Structures are given as structure tokens and as C-alpha cells.
């Protein structure tokens, strides 16, 4: 899965979250599983990029590119974490209904 795919799934999860009061329990669980997978993938990518920085000699432009990719995955993983937290908390969804 590439960054574009990750962004697509994140947007889909955020859209589901916006209409979470209309989601079935099964849809919520599926979204949570997908979000957990996405966070795991982002964390794995961050670790791999860190190992590239630590174990290889990079020129400055390459190092900047790797650090930029890490920042992208940190941001995307953080956004997916927000989806997970919101779906796990019933109170915000209930408040959205009222």
C-alpha cells in the first residue's frame, strides 16, 4: 500500500466517522480494524525509515526525503489514531446524535 492508498483509506475512515451514528456495529468494528492496521503500517514504515537513517550513509537530499516521509507517516498515523479513538468512545457519537 502506498501513501496515496493510505490517504484514500484515511479519508474514507474520516467520512465514516462523520456519519458514525448511522453505522452498524459491524461497520464500526471493521473501520476500527482497518484503522488499527493502518496505524501499524505507518509505525512500521517510520521504523524502517529510521533504520535507513541509522544504518546507511545518506547524502543530505536523501536524508531530507527520508525525514519528510517519516513526517508524512507520523501525520497519517496520528490522523488514523484520532479515528480509532473517536470510534471507541461512544459518548462523542451519542453527542453528535443530539
N, CA and C atoms as an extended XYZ file, in Angstrom:
294
Properties=species:S:1:pos:R:3:atomname:S:1:resname:S:1:resid:I:1 pbc="F F F"
N         0.849       -1.171        0.000 N   UNK     1
C         0.000        0.000        0.000 CA  UNK     1
C         0.895        1.234        0.000 C   UNK     1
N         0.587        2.152       -0.876 N   UNK     2
C         1.348        3.382       -0.954 CA  UNK     2
C         0.704        4.493       -0.140 C   UNK     2
N         1.366        5.618       -0.111 N   UNK     3
C         0.866        6.765        0.653 CA  UNK     3
C        -0.484        7.223        0.110 C   UNK     3
N        -0.646        7.208       -1.213 N   UNK     4
C        -1.939        7.623       -1.783 CA  UNK     4
C        -3.066        6.704       -1.321 C   UNK     4
N        -2.794        5.394       -1.298 N   UNK     5
C        -3.796        4.447       -0.806 CA  UNK     5
C        -4.109        4.722        0.662 C   UNK     5
N        -3.062        4.974        1.438 N   UNK     6
C        -3.229        5.259        2.856 CA  UNK     6
C        -4.119        6.481        3.041 C   UNK     6
N        -3.843        7.521        2.279 N   UNK     7
C        -4.634        8.753        2.363 CA  UNK     7
C        -6.084        8.476        1.968 C   UNK     7
N        -6.286        7.679        0.926 N   UNK     8
C        -7.641        7.329        0.492 CA  UNK     8
C        -8.399        6.622        1.622 C   UNK     8
N        -7.777        5.632        2.249 N   UNK     9
C        -8.436        4.924        3.342 CA  UNK     9
C        -8.674        5.837        4.533 C   UNK     9
N        -7.721        6.707        4.833 N   UNK    10
C        -7.909        7.657        5.932 CA  UNK    10
C        -9.119        8.538        5.670 C   UNK    10
N        -9.239        9.065        4.451 N   UNK    11
C       -10.395        9.899        4.110 CA  UNK    11
C       -11.693        9.106        4.234 C   UNK    11
N       -11.663        7.859        3.796 N   UNK    12
C       -12.851        7.005        3.916 CA  UNK    12
C       -13.216        6.804        5.382 C   UNK    12
N       -12.214        6.557        6.222 N   UNK    13
C       -12.472        6.364        7.652 CA  UNK    13
C       -12.995        7.645        8.293 C   UNK    13
N       -12.444        8.780        7.905 N   UNK    14
C       -12.925       10.051        8.452 CA  UNK    14
C       -14.365       10.316        8.026 C   UNK    14
N       -14.705        9.963        6.794 N   UNK    15
C       -16.089       10.120        6.331 CA  UNK    15
C       -17.029        9.204        7.096 C   UNK    15
N       -16.592        7.977        7.348 N   UNK    16
C       -17.420        7.067        8.152 CA  UNK    16
C       -17.619        7.626        9.549 C   UNK    16
N       -16.558        8.203       10.098 N   UNK    17
C       -16.644        8.768       11.441 CA  UNK    17
C       -17.662        9.901       11.492 C   UNK    17
N       -17.691       10.721       10.457 N   UNK    18
C       -18.644       11.836       10.405 CA  UNK    18
C       -20.082       11.344       10.441 C   UNK    18
N       -20.317       10.188        9.876 N   UNK    19
C       -21.670        9.635        9.880 CA  UNK    19
C       -21.755        8.414       10.796 C   UNK    19
N       -20.926        8.400       11.831 N   UNK    20
C       -20.815        7.228       12.700 CA  UNK    20
C       -22.135        6.857       13.376 C   UNK    20
N       -23.011        7.841       13.630 N   UNK    21
C       -24.278        7.493       14.261 CA  UNK    21
C       -25.121        6.607       13.351 C   UNK    21
N       -24.847        6.616       12.045 N   UNK    22
C       -25.593        5.779       11.113 CA  UNK    22
C       -24.908        4.461       10.793 C   UNK    22
N       -23.752        4.204       11.406 N   UNK    23
C       -23.012        2.972       11.131 CA  UNK    23
C       -23.497        1.837       12.022 C   UNK    23
N       -23.509        0.662       11.450 N   UNK    24
C       -23.823       -0.520       12.253 CA  UNK    24
C       -22.614       -0.866       13.113 C   UNK    24
N       -22.834       -1.691       14.120 N   UNK    25
C       -21.726       -2.131       14.965 CA  UNK    25
C       -20.675       -2.850       14.136 C   UNK    25
N       -21.110       -3.598       13.143 N   UNK    26
C       -20.179       -4.315       12.268 CA  UNK    26
C       -19.309       -3.337       11.473 C   UNK    26
N       -19.919       -2.270       10.960 N   UNK    27
C       -19.159       -1.262       10.207 CA  UNK    27
C       -18.165       -0.538       11.110 C   UNK    27
N       -18.568       -0.273       12.339 N   UNK    28
C       -17.667        0.374       13.289 CA  UNK    28
C       -16.485       -0.537       13.581 C   UNK    28
N       -16.754       -1.820       13.839 N   UNK    29
C       -15.677       -2.772       14.119 CA  UNK    29
C       -14.749       -2.917       12.922 C   UNK    29
N       -15.302       -2.958       11.722 N   UNK    30
C       -14.480       -3.076       10.523 CA  UNK    30
C       -13.586       -1.845       10.368 C   UNK    30
N       -14.146       -0.676       10.592 N   UNK    31
C       -13.373        0.556       10.485 CA  UNK    31
C       -12.272        0.586       11.538 C   UNK    31
N       -12.588        0.143       12.748 N   UNK    32
C       -11.573        0.081       13.799 CA  UNK    32
C       -10.437       -0.863       13.417 C   UNK    32
N       -10.780       -2.041       12.894 N   UNK    33
C        -9.742       -2.993       12.469 CA  UNK    33
C        -8.874       -2.398       11.369 C   UNK    33
N        -9.515       -1.771       10.396 N   UNK    34
C        -8.765       -1.139        9.303 CA  UNK    34
C        -7.862       -0.032        9.836 C   UNK    34
N        -8.394        0.776       10.744 N   UNK    35
C        -7.607        1.880       11.309 CA  UNK    35
C        -6.417        1.342       12.102 C   UNK    35
N        -6.628        0.278       12.860 N   UNK    36
C        -5.524       -0.327       13.613 CA  UNK    36
C        -4.451       -0.848       12.667 C   UNK    36
N        -4.868       -1.455       11.574 N   UNK    37
C        -3.918       -1.942       10.574 CA  UNK    37
C        -3.135       -0.785        9.980 C   UNK    37
N        -3.831        0.287        9.667 N   UNK    38
C        -3.185        1.450        9.058 CA  UNK    38
C        -2.169        2.077       10.015 C   UNK    38
N        -2.524        2.185       11.282 N   UNK    39
C        -1.601        2.741       12.266 CA  UNK    39
C        -0.373        1.841       12.377 C   UNK    39
N        -0.590        0.539       12.385 N   UNK    40
C         0.528       -0.398       12.437 CA  UNK    40
C         1.436       -0.254       11.227 C   UNK    40
N         0.837       -0.091       10.061 N   UNK    41
C         1.622        0.088        8.843 CA  UNK    41
C         2.418        1.389        8.887 C   UNK    41
N         1.812        2.441        9.359 N   UNK    42
C         2.516        3.726        9.463 CA  UNK    42
C         3.681        3.613       10.433 C   UNK    42
N         3.449        2.977       11.580 N   UNK    43
C         4.517        2.808       12.557 CA  UNK    43
C         5.656        1.954       12.001 C   UNK    43
N         5.311        0.906       11.254 N   UNK    44
C         6.336        0.060       10.639 CA  UNK    44
C         7.148        0.855        9.620 C   UNK    44
N         6.478        1.676        8.832 N   UNK    45
C         7.179        2.497        7.840 CA  UNK    45
C         8.122        3.478        8.523 C   UNK    45
N         7.677        4.061        9.618 N   UNK    46
C         8.515        5.011       10.356 CA  UNK    46
C         9.763        4.311       10.882 C   UNK    46
N         9.592        3.099       11.438 N   UNK    47
C        10.742        2.338       11.941 CA  UNK    47
C        11.710        1.979       10.817 C   UNK    47
N        11.167        1.554        9.682 N   UNK    48
C        12.028        1.202        8.549 CA  UNK    48
C        12.808        2.412        8.056 C   UNK    48
N        12.141        3.536        7.978 N   UNK    49
C        12.829        4.751        7.542 CA  UNK    49
C        13.901        5.155        8.539 C   UNK    49
N        13.626        4.970        9.817 N   UNK    50
C        14.627        5.274       10.839 CA  UNK    50
C        15.837        4.364       10.683 C   UNK    50
N        15.604        3.094       10.369 N   UNK    51
C        16.736        2.179       10.187 CA  UNK    51
C        17.579        2.582        8.984 C   UNK    51
N        16.950        3.139        7.960 N   UNK    52
C        17.709        3.641        6.811 CA  UNK    52
C        18.603        4.797        7.256 C   UNK    52
N        18.061        5.683        8.062 N   UNK    53
C        18.838        6.828        8.536 CA  UNK    53
C        20.008        6.386        9.409 C   UNK    53
N        19.784        5.388       10.244 N   UNK    54
C        20.793        4.955       11.199 CA  UNK    54
C        21.871        4.097       10.533 C   UNK    54
N        21.483        3.236        9.617 N   UNK    55
C        22.391        2.217        9.098 CA  UNK    55
C        23.058        2.549        7.776 C   UNK    55
N        22.707        3.626        7.171 N   UNK    56
C        23.280        3.929        5.859 CA  UNK    56
C        23.802        5.358        5.831 C   UNK    56
N        24.767        5.532        4.999 N   UNK    57
C        25.272        6.883        4.775 CA  UNK    57
C        24.439        7.515        3.668 C   UNK    57
N        23.784        8.560        4.000 N   UNK    58
C        22.928        9.246        3.039 CA  UNK    58
C        23.485       10.638        2.772 C   UNK    58
N        23.279       11.087        1.545 N   UNK    59
C        23.621       12.490        1.309 CA  UNK    59
C        22.458       13.328        1.829 C   UNK    59
N        22.673       14.600        1.955 N   UNK    60
C        21.695       15.485        2.593 CA  UNK    60
C        20.323       15.462        1.918 C   UNK    60
N        20.225       15.544        0.583 N   UNK    61
C        18.893       15.491       -0.034 CA  UNK    61
C        18.158       14.170        0.251 C   UNK    61
N        18.895       13.057        0.271 N   UNK    62
C        18.255       11.773        0.581 CA  UNK    62
C        17.767       11.747        2.017 C   UNK    62
N        18.577       12.273        2.924 N   UNK    63
C        18.174       12.311        4.323 CA  UNK    63
C        16.925       13.169        4.503 C   UNK    63
N        16.874       14.297        3.828 N   UNK    64
C        15.685       15.150        3.906 CA  UNK    64
C        14.454       14.416        3.378 C   UNK    64
N        14.612       13.673        2.297 N   UNK    65
C        13.488       12.932        1.727 CA  UNK    65
C        12.995       11.861        2.697 C   UNK    65
N        13.917       11.153        3.336 N   UNK    66
C        13.538       10.114        4.300 CA  UNK    66
C        12.844       10.748        5.497 C   UNK    66
N        13.380       11.832        5.988 N   UNK    67
C        12.746       12.502        7.135 CA  UNK    67
C        11.365       13.064        6.764 C   UNK    67
N        11.221       13.548        5.549 N   UNK    68
C         9.919       14.017        5.086 CA  UNK    68
C         8.923       12.855        5.063 C   UNK    68
N         9.356       11.705        4.542 N   UNK    69
C         8.478       10.533        4.511 CA  UNK    69
C         8.088       10.117        5.926 C   UNK    69
N         9.031       10.174        6.851 N   UNK    70
C         8.699        9.858        8.240 CA  UNK    70
C         7.626       10.804        8.773 C   UNK    70
N         7.794       12.080        8.499 N   UNK    71
C         6.810       13.067        8.960 CA  UNK    71
C         5.436       12.804        8.366 C   UNK    71
N         5.392       12.423        7.098 N   UNK    72
C         4.114       12.105        6.450 CA  UNK    72
C         3.451       10.934        7.160 C   UNK    72
N         4.223        9.870        7.424 N   UNK    73
C         3.646        8.714        8.096 CA  UNK    73
C         3.263        9.018        9.533 C   UNK    73
N         4.026        9.855       10.215 N   UNK    74
C         3.638       10.271       11.571 CA  UNK    74
C         2.298       10.994       11.550 C   UNK    74
N         2.131       11.901       10.603 N   UNK    75
C         0.880       12.640       10.484 CA  UNK    75
C        -0.279       11.706       10.152 C   UNK    75
N        -0.097       10.852        9.143 N   UNK    76
C        -1.175        9.954        8.734 CA  UNK    76
C        -1.540        8.981        9.845 C   UNK    76
N        -0.534        8.445       10.516 N   UNK    77
C        -0.811        7.547       11.637 CA  UNK    77
C        -1.551        8.259       12.750 C   UNK    77
N        -1.180        9.500       13.025 N   UNK    78
C        -1.866       10.284       14.053 CA  UNK    78
C        -3.314       10.555       13.703 C   UNK    78
N        -3.569       10.855       12.436 N   UNK    79
C        -4.949       11.095       11.997 CA  UNK    79
C        -5.780        9.817       12.104 C   UNK    79
N        -5.179        8.691       11.768 N   UNK    80
C        -5.896        7.416       11.870 CA  UNK    80
C        -6.139        7.064       13.343 C   UNK    80
N        -5.208        7.422       14.218 N   UNK    81
C        -5.399        7.222       15.664 CA  UNK    81
C        -6.615        8.007       16.153 C   UNK    81
N        -6.802        9.225       15.639 N   UNK    82
C        -7.962       10.031       16.019 CA  UNK    82
C        -9.262        9.329       15.642 C   UNK    82
N        -9.272        8.696       14.467 N   UNK    83
C       -10.457        7.943       14.036 CA  UNK    83
C       -10.710        6.803       15.011 C   UNK    83
N        -9.658        6.051       15.346 N   UNK    84
C        -9.801        4.932       16.277 CA  UNK    84
C       -10.372        5.394       17.610 C   UNK    84
N        -9.780        6.456       18.164 N   UNK    85
C       -10.225        6.954       19.461 CA  UNK    85
C       -11.684        7.394       19.420 C   UNK    85
N       -12.059        8.083       18.368 N   UNK    86
C       -13.439        8.568       18.269 CA  UNK    86
C       -14.423        7.420       18.132 C   UNK    86
N       -14.059        6.381       17.396 N   UNK    87
C       -14.959        5.244       17.228 CA  UNK    87
C       -15.066        4.402       18.493 C   UNK    87
N       -14.035        4.418       19.298 N   UNK    88
C       -14.056        3.639       20.549 CA  UNK    88
C       -14.828        4.338       21.648 C   UNK    88
N       -14.978        5.649       21.548 N   UNK    89
C       -15.678        6.425       22.563 CA  UNK    89
C       -17.142        6.588       22.162 C   UNK    89
N       -18.067        5.934       22.868 N   UNK    90
C       -19.477        6.067       22.486 CA  UNK    90
C       -20.056        7.442       22.769 C   UNK    90
N       -19.535        8.151       23.761 N   UNK    91
C       -20.110        9.450       24.139 CA  UNK    91
C       -20.060       10.470       23.002 C   UNK    91
N       -18.934       10.650       22.292 N   UNK    92
C       -18.928       11.649       21.217 CA  UNK    92
C       -19.918       11.326       20.116 C   UNK    92
N       -20.065       10.041       19.794 N   UNK    93
C       -21.024        9.671       18.755 CA  UNK    93
C       -22.448        9.948       19.223 C   UNK    93
N       -22.710        9.621       20.510 N   UNK    94
C       -24.042        9.876       21.053 CA  UNK    94
C       -24.321       11.394       21.098 C   UNK    94
N       -23.310       12.167       21.438 N   UNK    95
C       -23.485       13.618       21.486 CA  UNK    95
C       -23.761       14.175       20.099 C   UNK    95
N       -23.168       13.562       19.078 N   UNK    96
C       -23.384       14.022       17.710 CA  UNK    96
C       -24.835       13.790       17.293 C   UNK    96
N       -25.466       12.795       17.890 N   UNK    97
C       -26.865       12.498       17.541 CA  UNK    97
C       -27.805       13.547       18.120 C   UNK    97
N       -27.430       14.103       19.272 N   UNK    98
C       -28.341       15.030       19.951 CA  UNK    98
C       -28.073       16.403       19.645 C   UNK    98
